[in-house]
Amino acid sequence: MFLLDTNFLVDLHDELRQRDGGDGPAKRFMRAHKAHAMVITPVTANEYAAGISNEREARRFLRRFRMVAMGRDIALYASRIDREQSAKGLRLGENDTWQAAVALRFDLTLVTADTDFDKVPQVKRANYMP
C-alpha cells in the first residue's frame, strides 16, 4: 500500500488538468501501480488543499483517495521520530514527521520526491520522479 505525499498529489493534480493529455511522472506512477491501494493523511489533504483556490475542486480531487486516521498511536510514533531526529540534528519539518509516523506505523511506502525523508531511513520510499 502506498502513502501519497503532498508533492505527488500536486503533481498528479497538475498533470490531470493538462489539456494535451500527456503523461507526467505522477500519472505514470499511478498507472504502473493501479493494483495497489493509495492512501493519504489529513496532513497531505491540508497541504494540498491550501494550494488550491477552488475548495470544491480540491474536495473532488481528494475523494479519490482513502484517508488514514491519525490518533494517539500516530502522535506517539511522531514524537518518537521527532526525538530521535532532534538528537541527531536531523529534525524533519512537523508535517513530514507526521507523514513518516503514518508510514512507519502502518508499514506503508511513502510516494514522494522529497529527499528530507532520507533523514529517516526506516521509512520506505518510492520516488515517482525519473
Stockholm file with secondary structure:
# STOCKHOLM 1.0

chainA/1-130         MFLLDTNFLVDLHDELRQRDGGDGPAKRFMRAHKAHAMVITPVTANEYAAGISNEREARRFLRRFRMVAMGRDIALYASRIDREQSAKGLRLGENDTWQAAVALRFDLTLVTADTDFDKVPQVKRANYMP
#=GR chainA/1-130 SS CEEECHHHHHHHHHHHHCTTCCCCHHHHHHHHTTTSCEEECHHHHHHHHHTCSCHHHHHHHHTTSEECCCCHHHHHHHHHHHHHHHHHTCCCCHHHHHHHHHHHHTTCEEECCCGGGGGCTTSCEECCCC
#=GC SS_cons         CEEECHHHHHHHHHHHHCTTCCCCHHHHHHHHTTTSCEEECHHHHHHHHHTCSCHHHHHHHHTTSEECCCCHHHHHHHHHHHHHHHHHTCCCCHHHHHHHHHHHHTTCEEECCCGGGGGCTTSCEECCCC
//
